[in-house]
Amino acid sequence: MISRPNKPTKIYYAISMRNSYGTYKAIIKEFNDHKHFSNWYSYVCRNGGKIIGTTKVESLHSDFPQGL
């Protein structure tokens, strides 16, 4: 049997954003790693969204940080 290295843990960000329709929302989103987050961030900006702020959080079920 082939031994695999430990799977990296997920990272979570609380994100405030405006989508291309002008609707504002705040979400907590799960990413595989920082590169995944960076690619998603670029995709949203290219398609008319605007990221207002991001904060790294401990888990998907965390409370939103102050100010979001």
C-alpha positions in Angstrom: 0.0 0.0 0.0 1.3 3.5 -0.9 1.7 5.9 2.0 0.4 9.4 1.3 1.5 12.4 3.2 -1.0 14.0 5.6 -3.7 16.0 3.8 -3.2 19.7 4.5 -5.9 21.3 6.6 -8.4 23.7 5.1 -8.2 27.4 5.7 -11.2 29.7 6.3 -11.8 33.3 5.5 -14.6 35.7 6.5 -15.2 37.7 3.4 -17.3 40.9 2.9 -18.0 41.5 -0.8 -20.2 43.2 -3.3 -21.2 41.0 -6.3 -21.6 42.1 -9.9 -25.3 42.9 -9.3 -24.5 45.4 -6.5 -25.6 43.2 -3.6 -23.5 43.3 -0.5 -22.9 40.1 1.6 -20.6 38.6 4.2 -19.7 34.9 4.1 -17.3 32.5 5.6 -15.7 30.4 2.9 -13.4 27.3 3.0 -10.3 27.1 0.8 -7.8 24.3 0.3 -4.7 26.6 0.7 -3.6 30.2 0.1 -3.2 29.7 -3.6 -6.8 28.5 -3.9 -7.9 31.6 -2.0 -5.8 33.9 -4.2 -7.2 32.3 -7.4 -10.8 32.7 -6.1 -10.1 36.3 -5.2 -8.8 37.1 -8.7 -11.8 35.3 -10.3 -14.3 37.4 -8.3 -12.6 40.7 -9.1 -12.3 39.8 -12.9 -16.1 39.1 -13.0 -17.3 42.3 -11.5 -17.2 41.6 -7.8 -15.5 43.7 -5.2 -13.9 42.3 -2.1 -14.4 44.8 0.7 -12.4 42.9 3.4 -11.1 39.5 4.4 -10.2 38.0 7.8 -8.8 34.6 8.4 -10.9 32.7 10.9 -10.4 29.4 12.8 -13.4 27.4 11.4 -16.4 27.4 9.1 -18.7 27.8 12.1 -16.8 30.8 13.6 -18.7 34.0 14.5 -17.9 36.9 12.2 -15.2 39.2 13.4 -16.0 42.7 14.6 -16.7 45.1 11.7 -18.2 42.6 9.2 
